[in-house]
Each structure stands twice: as structure tokens, then as C-alpha cells.
Amino acid sequence: MSAPSFQEMFRVFGRIGLLSFGGPAAQISLMHRELVTEQRWLSEPDFLRALSLCMLLPGPEAMQLATYAGWRLHGTRGGLIAGLLFVLPGALVVLALALGYAVYGQVPLVQAAFAGIKAAVIVIVLQALCRVAGKSLKTPTAWILALAAFSGLFLFGIPFPLLVIGAGLWGFLTTRTKEAPVPPALPLHHNSLRTFVIWAGLWLAPVLVLAATGQTFLTDIALFFSKLAVVTFGGAYAVLTWITQTVVTDFGWITPDQMIDALGLAETTPGPLILVTEFVALLAGYAQGGVPLALAAGAVTLWVTFVPCFLWIFLAGPWLDAISARPRLSATLEAVTAAVVGVILNLAVWFAIHVLFTRTLPDTGIAAPLPDPGSADFQAFLLTGLAAVLITGLNWGILKVLTAMALAGLLISLF
């Protein structure tokens, strides 16, 4: 179909941003449903290739996937619209929750509503995972790569980048197809270099201004989260331990209990999980200088976290079609796509365990947590069953389901 209008893009990507609960697995599932199944703005192969590219880049893969989709449809303006609409709703929710948390402490009613939303997310993710797996796992080798990626993460805790690189090398080395004629390379000296200079300058300019004006606390915030933007391969889950150690132990910006609450709230708000960095910065700024410094710290963190995402996509996106035209490189992306299915399954299992059980077993000998059967949360199982009926039985839309499940979570907590 022809490219959608900007009004249509605002409507669809705005809805994605408002409904993107549950972390990267749920967000990728939601975008697949909206962009491939319902709107048909991207083909299945285009979506899966873009997902593989985003998994190879540093930063939140779901936000970068939205940015790539927008760029594919309407160039740089489309990428900015899609990326900003994916992040801003969640950023505003985190801002409100963080300030409320800083002033009043925990917000039980909000957490109760999110309990119902999390139950719905489990069903949404599993439904979409089956759909994506059916489209991308078409050969025995693809199934083996997906299972190997899941096992590597769940059982052995192999770093995510190693699994992706390994899958890509397997696809590259085992493809013997003769290289076909390909289009000429993109003009690196013109487009790519200009893109890098513009977006790297936008990213680093505020950091340099803060350092030059002696804003020590804000400079530390900017430098740490800028560094994070370069090393977060595989999304926020891959660096949560490092974030926790640095902000709690090294800098002492927040307490361990505050960090646990930050992670819990970030997992249940719309937008990428890496918005936990905004929550941390807001709490740290509030402790240092009240609401004004909290707002400044949150704004700086959002800037240095997400401007690099636009840099990576606008720099790498134009190369994706050229890569796909080369059989060996295309096979590499296909292998990465198969591994990504295993990664999404691991995230879905991890999320379900933490929603449906209140405790995990210690020292199980494997990398991933296993649920303690005695800690099964009856209310969570009940809510998940209700979500399954609404989604698969009654075929309700996502917005209607999430609203109903939020109300169900509130009612169960009250009565």
C-alpha cells in the first residue's frame, strides 16, 4: 500500500505508545499486530529483518523498531514521530509516578491496576509469539537456533550479544549460495557521515554544556547514561545489574529498596523498560535538590538515552535493504531472526514467572529464576485466565482488554 499520512501515523504510533506495556516482548508483539497484521504498512519479511537489525544495535530494541518503521514509511520525520510517540507517553507516566513516589511513597492503587495489565500482557505476548514463530521458523535449522538461544539465556546465562553473533555467524558460514548482483553501496562520505555528525552532536552537546558550567551532579547523570546508551545490547534486561550496582553502590543516588520499586514500576508502565533510568534520575535529583533538580535530571537522562537511538537507526537503517540483497548477509539476518524468537520466549517466560509467582527458588543451578510453587499468586492466575478469555475467546481489542484488566486488578485489590 502507499505510505500512510502523517495523521494516520500519529494515530497508530500514538496508540502503540499508549498501549506498550510489559517490556520488549509485549511491545514487539503489539507493533507486529498493528504494523503488519492490521495496517499492513510493513511486510512480514521487512518487519523481521528490522527486528533483527534492532537486536544487533545498542539501546532499547522496541523503541528502535518503532523508529525504523516510521523512518521506512516517511523518512527522518516519520522516524522522529514514531520514536517520540513510542517514548513520550511512558516518560510522562514515569514522571508522574516518580514524583508521586518521591513525595508520598508507594502508590498501591496504581500497582493494583498494573497487576491486571501485567496479566493481560502475558496472554498478548504468548499469542503474538506463536504468530511470529510461525512466520519466521520455517526450517529445522531455524527451530534449532531459536531453541539454542532460549536455552543459552534461560539455562546458562550466556550474554545476549554472544548468542546473536553466534547465530549470525552460523547463518553466514553455512550459506553457500553464489553472491547475486547487488546495488551500489550507499555514499558513506555524504549521507552516513552527515547523519553521524548531526545526531552525535545533538547527543553530546548538552553533556558538554553541563560539564562546562560546573553542573557536577547533572554531568555525572549525563555521562553515566550516555555510556549506558552505547553498551545496552539486547535492551535494558542485559544491563540491569550494572545499573543497580552503579546508581545504588557506586554513586549512592538511591537506596536498594527504591531501585527495586523503580524496576517494578518501569516494567508495568507503557514504553521501553529503559525508562527505569528516568525514574532513577528523578529520584536522585529530588534527593539532591527537590523537584526542580529532579525535572532537570529526568530531562537530561531522557535526552542522552534516546537521542542515540535515533542516531543508530538513521545511520544503520539505509543499509538494511543493501544487506538483504546479499545472500550471505541476508542469511545472517535470518539466523539472527530465528535466535530472536528464542530471546523473546525467554523474556516472556521471565515476565510470566515474576507475575504469577511471588518468590523464586534459590540456587537452582541454572541462570534463570525458577518459580517457587508454594508462592503461586492466585489473584494473578485468575486475572491471566480472565485476560485469556477476553483476548482469545471474545476477541476484544487491546485497548478494551487493558482497560478492563486494569479495572479488574483494582476490584480484586479492593475486595
Salt bridges, closest charged atoms under 4 A:
GLU34 OE1 - ARG15 NH2 2.72
GLU38 OE2 - ARG33 NE 3.25
GLU44 OE2 - HIS32 NE2 2.94
ASP46 OD1 - ARG49 NH2 2.37
ASP46 OD2 - ARG72 NH2 3.91
ASP321 OD1 - ARG72 NH1 2.95
ASP372 OD2 - ARG359 NH2 3.13
